[in-house]
Amino acid sequence: MPLTLKDVDRFEAARPRLEAIAYRLLGSASDAEDAVQETFLRWQAADVERIEVLEAWLTKVLTNLCLNQLTSARARRETYVGQWLPEPLLDGDPMLGPADTAEQRESVSYAVLTLMERLSPNERAVYVLREAFDHSHREIAEILDLTEAASQQILHRAKKRLAHGRARTEVDEAAARRVVEEFLAAATSGKTEPLVRLLTADALAVGDGGGKVPARVKPFEGALAVAKFLRGLFRPARSKRALVGGSPEVHIATANGGPAVVAVVEGRVVGIMCLEVTREGIAAFRNQANPDKLRRATRAWAATDHGEPLFHVF
């Protein structure tokens, strides 16, 4: 039976929540959109009159579609050029979903999205559904065809795996912005020492160019190595301007709920560097430069007032 306009409206009302779930599960906005669209096609083909609880049915279908994608994604990422990082989302993007609790904010932070790559598909699904969307273990068990006890055990295992390598206590937004401003001043000074002082001893810098933009395959580790890399990254060079099509404007922004540096050339976002700022210093720099993972950010950038750039780099 064809869907009625009421049926379509019911799905559209659920779409933002479904996209937020899918993004957390997949780490990719474009893949999340595809998964939600496929869920709609399943809804379109279903006997909707026999579906008792729409939200539960849609969540189950979507989650299992995402689990299938995660399984195939593992194989694809083995051949991915360089480091794979999630697709960053700028502040205000509806796909970021709920941010009312600390658990919800943490589940979509760039650091945790990156760490979730080490989880199995089931661990990731249980963690997201429980921590970010407050599903009970009974509901999760029904979605994933598990027992409640298994769901509880999987959540415990997921949290344990995420805790290993988790950032230290983060600072508040205002303090984080001050640290980012200090970082940019140090990075453009041409000196290494000011940068080293802002970093934790075990600082990390990793970039994702997807084989389309040069990015080191192996992360930089340790304050001195990271500082030297950042000093070079912000050093002017004609070759860099040619690579991105101009001299990027640099802005401080918020991505995935945390501080970020956004580089823009003629309205096109060419890089988003997400910083992990802790009370001990900056613990990590994760730079997304793969143009395929910056299209949504570019559209969002064009639709918002972001003020004047701090400076032009290169």
N, C-alpha and C positions, 0 to 999 in steps of 0.2 A: 504494500500500500504506500503511495507517495506521501512524503512528509507534508504536513500542513504548515501554514505560516506560523502557527503557534508552536509546532514542533521545532521549526528552525529557530524561532526566538528563544526557546528554552535552551537550545544548544548554544546559541550565541551568548546567552547570559552566563553559561558555564565556561566559555572559551578562555577568558583571562586566567581563571584558576587552572585550567588544564595546561595552558601555555607555561604558567609559572612552575607547575610540577615537571613538565617535560624539559624545561630549560635546566632545572636543577639536576634532573636525571642524566641529561645528555651533554650539558656544558656548551651547547650550541643553539643559538636562537633560530637559525635556519632549519636545523634538524628538528627543533621543537615545533616550529610551525608546520613542518611536514607531518610529524606524528599526530598533531591535533587535527590536521586536515584528513588524515587517514581515519582517525577516530570518527570524524563526521561522516565519512563514507560508510563506515560500519554502522553508524546510527541510522543513516539513510536506508540501509539494506535490512535493518532489523524490524521485527514486529514490535513497534514502539508501544502498542497497547498492552503488551505482556511484560513490559519493563516496569517494575514496581517503584524502585528508587533510582531516579535518573542519575544523580551524582555518583552513586556507588557503581552503577553500570559503566558510566563513562570513565571513571577513574580506573576501573579494572581493565577495560579495553586499552586505554591509553598506556597504563603502566606496563602491560604485557607487550605492547608494540615497542615501547622504549627499551624493555629488556632485550627484545630481539635485536634492536639497533645497537645496544651496548655490546652484545656478543659479537656482532659483525664489525663494530667499530674497533674492537681490540685487534682484530686481524688487519684492518686498514691502517691502524696507527703503527703497526710494525714496519710498514713501508713508508710512513710519513717522513718527509724530509726535515730533519732537525727535531727540535723539541716541540711537543704538542701542548698548547695551552688553551684553556677555555676561551670562548668569545666574550669579551667584556661588554657590560651594559651600563650606559650612563645613567646618572641619577634621574629618577622620574619615569624610567621605562616600565610600563605595566607588567612586562614579563618578569621583573624582579619579584613580583608577588608580595605577600604579606610581610611586614617588618615590625610587627607589634611586640614580639618577644625577642629576647636575646638569641634563642635557638633559631628563630626564623631569620634573623639578620645574619647569624653565623653561617647558616646553611647555604646562603647565596654569596658569601664573601668570596673574593677571588682566591684567597689563600686556601679556603676549605674546598672550593670547587676543584682546585688543582689537586689537593690531597685526595679527593674522592676518586681520582683516577686509579688509586691503588686498591680500591674496594672491588669486590665481586659485584656483578649486576644485582644479585639479590640483596647484598649488604647495602648497596647504594639506595635501592628502592625502599627498603625498610627504614633506613636512616631518614630519607627525605620525607616519606609519608608520616613518620612518627614525629620527628623533630620540627619539621617546617609546616606540616598541615594537620598535626594533632589527631591523626587517625589512631584509634585504639588498636591494640594488638589483635583483637578479635576481627576488626575490619581489615587489617593488613593481612591476616591469615586467610581471609576469604578472597582478597584481591590476588594474592600470590599462591593460593592453594597450599598453604602451610598450616601447621598447628600453631596455636597461640604461644606455646612453649618455644617452638622453633623461632617464631618471630622475635620473642624476647631475647633468645640466645644470639640471634643474628644481629640485633641492635647492639647488644653488649660487645660483640666482636667488632662491629663497625666502629663504635666509639673508641674502643681500645686502639684500633689501627689508625684512626684519625688523630688520636691524642699524641701518638709518636710523631714528632716533627711539627706539632701545632705551635703557633706563635705564642710568645709570652703575652702577658697582659697588655692589651692595646690601650692607647691614650684616647682622650676625647677628641671630637672633631676639630675644635678650635686649636688645640695643641698640635694635632696632626698637621693641620694646615701650616702652622708656624714652622714645623720641622721641614715640610716640603719646600717652603720658601727659602729656608736656610740651605737645604740641599741644592736647589737650583742656583742660588748665589755661589755656593761652593763649586758646583759642577762647571759653571761658566768662568770661574776664576783662573782656570788653567793650572791650578795647583792640586796636588794629591792630598796633602795633609789635612786641609779643612774637611774634605770628604771622609777621610778615615775616621775623624773624630765623631762624625754623625752616624757611623755604622756600628752594628754589633760585630764582635770579633768573628762570628761565623756567618756573616752576611752572604747572601746569595743573589746572583743576577742571572736571569735566564730570559731568552727571547724566542719568539715564534715567528718565523718568516715564511713558513710553509713552502720553502723552496722558491718563493717568488720575490722575496726580499732577503738580502744577506743576513744571516743570523748564525752565531756560533752554535755548533751542535752540542758541545759540552758546556754546562753552566760555569760561570765564574764563581769561585768559592773563596771566602775569607775577605776581611775588610780591605786589605791592601790590593788584592787582585781586582776586587769589585771597584774600588776607587779609581784604579788606573784605567779600567774599562770605561767607566762613566766619564772620566776626564777626556778620553779619546772620543767618546760618543758625541760630546757637546763641542768638540773642537771644530771650527769652521773648515769646510773643504768643498771645493767646486764639485768633486765627484759625488758628494752626498746630495747636493742641491740637484744635480742631474738625475740622481736615482729616484728622488721623490717628486720631481717636477717643480722645484722652487725652494724658497727659504721658508721652512715651517714656522708658523706662529705657535708659541707655547702658552698654554693655559693650565691653571690648576683647576681640577674638577673633582667630581666624586663618581667613582665607578664601582658597582657592586657593593655600595655602602661604605667604601673606603677611599682614602686619598689617592688621586691619580694625576699624572701629567699627560695632557693631551696635545699632540702635535697636529696642526691643521695647515694644509696648503690649498688656498683658493676654495675654501669651504669643504674640502675633502679631508676627513680624518685619516692620517697616514700612520699614526701610532698612538697607542694608549699604554702608558707605563703605570701599572698598579703597584703602589708601595705598601709594604707591610711595616707599619710604624708601631713600635713598642716603647715601653718606658726605658728600655735599655738602649734604644737607638733604632735605626732602620734595619730591619732584619732581612728584607728581601725586596728585589725589584723584578717584576714579571712584566715583560714588554711584549705586547701584541702588535705585530707589524704586518701580519698576513692580510692583504687587502680583502680577501674573501670573508674574513672575520671582522671587518670594520665597516661593512656596508650599512648595517642597521645603525651603528653609532653615527655614521655620517648623516643618515636621514634624521636622526634625533638631534644632532648638532645644528642642522639647518633649521629646525623647528623651534629652537630655544634661543633666548638671549643670554649669551655667555660673556658679554663685556669685552673690553679691550685685552689683547694678549699681553703677557708680561714682557715678552721680548721675541725677537726672531732668532732662530738658531741656524747654524751653518753659514 
